[in-house]
Amino acid sequence: MSVHLVSALDGGDFYSETVRLGDLNGDGAPDLLFTQSLYGSREISCLTAATIHGQVLWQVGQPSADNGHIYSDLPVQLYDWDGDGVNEVLYVRQATYAEPEVRGAQRIRERAFRYEGRATMVVLDGLTGRQKAAIPLPAPADDSFLFADLTGRGRREDLVVKDRYWNMWGVSHAGEVLWHWAGSPGHYPAIADVDGDGRDEVFVGYALIDHDGRVLFQHDWGDNHQDACYIARLPDGEWRLLFGNGGVHCLALDGEELWHYPLHEAQHVVVGRYRADSPLQVAVIDRGYPRTPEGKSADLYLYDLATGREIWQRRQPQGGWISAALPIRWSGGDLQEIMVYERGAGNPVAIYDGAGEIVDELAVPPEVCGSYNGNPGIHLCSHADVWGDSREEVVLAGWRGLRIYANARPLAIPTLYNNTGYHGM
């Protein structure tokens, strides 16, 4: 194992399990945006911008350690929204839940029977946190959103916004609602210009929707919702649409299912080039107990994208029922690795190579995750090229702190190891 601890942040009341990364102070290096929300909802209560070493740049809202826990994905992103070369922070401010639908002892609030007013896409200056713009949205549209080119602007300057599980809207850069789709959008869509017309299509797992809202195909998958979806293109130009629900599915552009593996709950489906013996592969996490029979742990699978052939399977430690996977450029070479995190209390983050071997493990300090209501806190991971050396570092976030880890192995950069005043290589 060869890992370097880049940054260790602990103890602040503004930390959270949800962290977005991007340059906010204009120095060209990634910064951190800690996002807190009221548990059981997607109501954002505090945003804190900080450098990777913990220097606070600005804060909007009132921080509270109790609001650092994640219930679901949160509607917040970093992006150069106005094309001025500087990132903005965009987040959704909810409409009033006049008659909320409330579930369980934790009072989960995913939608309302009746809303008052509209939701708002708020645009903040990345450097100062001051509000720059506000874009009205349909009242229920306060879940995940992503940037897309729906209007042929030549850049992803429009929005695709969804509610929790029932609706999705295409919204122009100016705030015009272009279309509405009712169905089962699942957790997060995927976008790509799959027909080559200069505008993005939207894939939600059971349906492919054209830039203008026209449904290109739609399947009925009963009571299921998609937990993850991905759009990938093979070297021969053929597109593949992948999603996970009870299993992992691979579709052609016309909706034909090309291959399928029945699993208990395929929560993460990520395409990458992890091996050199085929163009692209698919890493899938199948969740474990309590979503599966008692004693069943989560499993990591690797499939060949073109054929659906299972390449290998790796059992995860017990207790990691919310295990998740991400592709990461940990080594900086032509091939990617697979990062698996939240593998149960006390278990490290693992980075697998394409052969299914663990090449590094990263500690999850208990002071980062703490405990909540007597249970171990969770952690979420993301990645960014913090050093600018073509390798990606791991950003591990919990409700009580954050860690950034780097690969400490020497990276062979030809202009450095063959150093001369007469460059010809």
N, C-alpha and C positions, 0 to 999 in steps of 0.2 A: 504494500500500500504506500502511495506517495501523494499525500494531500497537504495542502497549505491552507491555513486559516487566514483569510483575507480580512474579515471584519467580524466583530462580535458585539452585538448590541443587546443590552438587557435592561429591564426594570422600568422603562418608561410607561406612562399611562396611555400612550397613543399607539402602541404596537398592535398588530392585528395579524390574523392568519391570511388575510387578503392583501397582497402587495403587488403593485404594478411597477414596472421598470421603464425608464426612459430619461433622456437628458432634460432636466427642468431648469437648471441654472445657466445653461448656455456654454458650459466648459467642454462639451463634447463627450463627457463620460456619463454612464448611466447613473441616475438618481433613483430614489425609492419613493413611492407614494403609498403610505399606509392608509387603509380604508376600513373604518369601523361602521358597524350597522347595528340596529336593534335586532336581537336574535329572533329568529322565526319570521322575519320579514326581509325585504330588500331596501328598507329605509335607511339611507346613509346618514350617519350622525356626525362623523368627523373625518376630515381628510388632512393628512399631515405629510408634507413634502420634506424629504431629508436626503443628504448625501449618503453614500454607502458607509461612511464612518460615523453617521449619527448626527451630523450638524443639521438642525432644523432650519429649513428655508422659509416655510410659512405653514399656517394651520387655519383651516376653516371648520367651524363647529366646535363642540365641546368634547374633549377627549375623556374616555372612561375605559378603564381596563375591562370592565364587564361587557363592553361592546366590541371586544377584539375577536370574538368567536364567529365562525362562519356557519351559517345554516345552508346557504346556497351560493351560487355564483352571484356577483354583484355588478350592477350596471355602471361601470366606471372604466375608462380607458385613457391612455396617453397617446396623442396623435397631433401632427401638424395640421389642424383642421382648416385653417384659413390660408395655408400655402405660403406663409411668410418666412419659412425656414426655422421656426421655433415651435416647440411642442406646446400644445394646450392640454388641459385636463378636462375631460367631458364626463359628466355623470348625470343620472336621471333623478330629478326631484319628483317625488310621488304626488299624484293627486290626492285629495282627501278621501280616505276610506270611510264614507258616511255610514255604510252598513257592512262592516267587514265580515267575511266568512272566516270564523275562528275554529281551529281544531286542537283538541288535546289539552293536556295539563300545561304544556309549554306555550299554549295560545298561538299556534302557528297561523300566520296570516299571509296567504298567498294571493288572494284576490278579494274583491268586494262584491256584494249583491248590488250595491249602489255607490257610485262615486260622485264627488262634487269637484268641479273644476277639471283641469287637464293636467296630465303629467308634463314635465318640462325637461328638455335636454339643456343642461347648464354648461356653458363653456367658460373655463377659468384660464386666466393667463398663467402659463407654467412657471414663470419666474416669480410672480408676486402672489398668486392666488386670487387676484381680483377678478370679478365677473366681467367677461367680455361680450357675451351674447346669451340669449335664452331662446330656445326653439320649442314651440308647443308640440306636444305629442298627444295621441289618444290616451284617455285616462288610464286604461289598464296596461299601457305599454311601458312597464317599469322593470322588466327583467333584463336578460342579456341583450346586448346590441353589438353590432359589428359594422365596419365601414365597407362600402361597396360602391362600384360605379354602375348605377342603374340608369343613368341618363346620358351616358356617352361623353362625360367631361374629360376623359383621358386620365383620370386619377380617381381613386376611391374617396369621393367627397360626399356621397350620399349615405343613408343609414338603413340598416335592417334591424328592426326592434321587435321584440316579442314580449308577451306576458309569460306567466310561468309555464303553462302546458296547453294553451287552447288557441292562441291567435298569434299572428305575425303581420307586420306592416313594413312596406317599403316607403321610405320618406326621403324626399329630395334634400339637397344641401340647404335650400331656402325654407324648408319646413313643410312643404306640400306633401300630403299623404298621397302617394302614387298608387298604392294598392293595399288590399287587406286579404289575408288568407286565413281561413279557419280550419283547424285540423289538429294534428298532434306534433308540434314542433320539437318536442323533447327539450334537452338542456341547452343546446347551442347549435346553430346552423353552420354550414360550410359554404363558401362561395368560390366561384371561378368562372371565367368566360369560356364555357365549354363548347359554344357554337361559333366562336371566333368573330362575333359581330361588334366587338369593342365594348360590350356591356356584360355585367356579371349575372350569372344564374345563381339561384339559392337552393341548396340541398338540405333537407331537414330529416332525412332518414327514411321517410315513407313517400316523399314527394320531391320532385324537381320542378322549380318554379322559375319561369323566364323573368328577365329584367322588368317586364311590364306587368307582372303578376299572373300571366297565363300559366296554367298548370300543364307541364309537359308530360308528366305521368304521376300517378298517385296510387299507392297500395293501401289496402285495409289490413292493419296489423292488430285488430281487436283492441284490447285494453292496454296493450303495451305502449311505452314511449321509448324513443331512442335515447340511449345514454351517451352516445358519442357518434360523431360522423366525420368523414374525411373524404376529400376529393383528391385523386392522384392521377398523374398521366404517365403512362409507360413510354419507353423510348420510341416505340413505333407510332406514337401519337394517339393511341387509344386511351380514353378516359375510363377511370374506374371510380365508382361511388361506393363507399364503405360505411357501414354503421353497425352498432352493437345494441342489442336489447337482450332477449333471452339467449341469443347467440351472436355470432359475427356473420355478417352478410356482405357479399360483394356483388354489385349490380353494374350492368352496362348503362350507357346513356339513355337507352329506351326503357329502362326499368327492369329488363330481364335479369333474373338472378343467375349469376355465373357460378358462384360457389357459396356454401354456407356450412358453418359448423355449429351444432347445438351446444351451448354452454349454459351454465346456471344464470349468470348475469355479466355480460361483457360490458364493463363500465368504461374502459378506455381502449380506443382503437387508433393507433398512430402509425403512419407509413414513413419509412425511411430507407436509406441504403446502409444496412448494418453488416452486410456480407458482400463479397465480390463475386459469388457464383451465380447470382441472378440480379436483374436490374433493380428491383425494389422488393422490400419485405414489409409485413404488417405485424406489429407487436400489439398484443391484446392482453388485457388484464381481466380475468374472470374472478369476480368477488367471492369471498369465502363466507363462513358462518358469521352472523346469524342469517344472512340472505340465502344460505345453502344448508344442506343437512348438517346437524351438529358434528363438530370435529373436522369439517371440511375447511381447509385453508384456501387462501387465494392462490391462483396460478398465473404465471406469465407464459404466454404462447408466442411463438414466432411462426408465421406462415409466409409462403411465397405468394406475392401479389398476383402474378400472372396466372398461376395454376391452382392456387389454393392449397398446395401441399403443406402439411404440417412439418416444420423443420425441427423444432424441439419444444419442450415444455419444462418449466422450472417451478417447483413448488415454493411458495413463500412461507415465512414463519407463521406460526399460529397467532391468531389475534389480529391479523392485518386485513380485516374484511373490507376496509375502505382503501386498500392499496391502489395506487395510481401509477401510470407510466407516461414518460415523456421522451422524445428523441433528444439527444444532446450531442454536441460536438466536443466531447471531453478530451479526445486525443489530438484534434486539429488536423487529422488526415482526411483522406477521401471518404472514409467510412464513418458513420455515426455510431454512437452507443445508445443504450436504453437505460434511462434512469427510473428506478422504481422506489417510491417513497410511501410513507405512512404504512409501514409493514408491521404495525403493532407496537405497543408500548415497550420501550427499551431496545427496539431493533433499529439498526442503522439504515440510512439510505444506501441502496445498492446500485452500482453502475455495471451493467452487463455488456459484454461485447457480442458480436454476431454469432459466436460459437456457443453462447449461453453461459459463459464463464464470468464470474464477478471479478472485475479488474480493480475496483476500489469500493470501499465502504466509508460512509461519512457519518460521524457521530451526531446524534440528536440529543443535545444536552437537556436534562429535565428542567432546567431553569428557563429554557426557551418556551416550552409547552406548558409547564406548570400542571396543575390539576384544576378541574372544574366540576363542581357538584360531586366531589369524591371520585371522579373518573380522570384518567390521564388526559391531558389536553392533546389536541391533534396538531400536526404540522403540515404545511403545504410547501411545495417546491416549484421554483421556476428557474430559468437560466438566462444568462446574458454574457456577452464577451466584455467583461469588465476591464481586462488588461489591454484589449485590442491586439491580441496575438494570434487570432484565428481560432483559439479554443474558447469554449464557453465555461463559465463558472456556475456553480450551484448556489442559488439563493434559497435558504431554508427559513421559513417564517412560522412562528407560533404567536400566541396571544400575549406572551411575556417577553419576546425578544426575537432576534434574527441572527443567522450565521451566513457568511459567504465563504465557500470553499473553492479552491483552485487546484488544478492538476499541477503538482510540483515537479513532474519529470521534465528534463530539458527538452525544449522544442527546437528541432533543427530548422533554422531559417537560413537559407543559402547565403544571403547577403551578409550574414553575421559570422557564420563559421568559415566561410571563404572570404575573409575581409582583406581588402586591398585598396590602394589609391587608384588602381587602373581597372575599373569594373568592366568585365566583358562576359559576365555570366548572369 
